[in-house]
Amino acid sequence: MNKKKLQKIVFAGLCAAIIFIGVSLFRINLPAVVGRPFIHFGNTFAVIAVLILGFRYGAAAAVLGLGLFDILNGYAATAWITMIEALILAFVTAGVFRALHYQPGQWAKLYVVSFSAGLIKIVTSWLAGIVESLMVGTQLKVAAINAFLSLPATVINSLATFVIVPLLYLALEKTILKRIRL
């Protein structure tokens, strides 16, 4: 195994741990019709992981960090949905980042990436809410409405992602990422 690949695996593990901690320690529960949503920074850190590590290793970190949190904290029945959401989030984030041909310091492009990540998270959370409602026997129309009414936490998380990701990534770019090329 070459040094670059090992370095990416180690950083992916570190990012997964940071994502897990971002969900575990900074959590504010909100009432909802579907599920038990809460405000957290896990998605924000997942987007950062994808920007730093690329799709493959960033997605692995996101799936591990968010999935492991769900499995260990009473959400095991729907952890598979969270893992699929994390993959979609990573795919969209990496795709938009690549399509914009980002160059260091282009903060406007980072806002486009973080807006896209937040938007896709809202869509996937709504779809996940529908699936969760259908799993307990709700009719499709009612499931869609209930899932929509359960989106406030996701919208807040997406707004946090929109604001924090560009600022954090630019700070990392000027410090740590200057020294480490993954």
Buried (B, 14 or more C-beta within 10 A) or exposed (E): EEEEEEBBBEBBBEBBBBBBBBBBEBBEEEEBBBBBBBBBBBBBBBBBBBBBBBBEBBBBBBBBBBBBBBBEBEBEEBBEBBBBBBBBBBBBBBBBBEEBEBEEEBEEBBBBBBBBBBBBBBBBBBBBBBBBBBEEEBEEEEBBBBBEEBBEBBBBBBEBBBBBBBEBBBEBBEEEBEEEEB
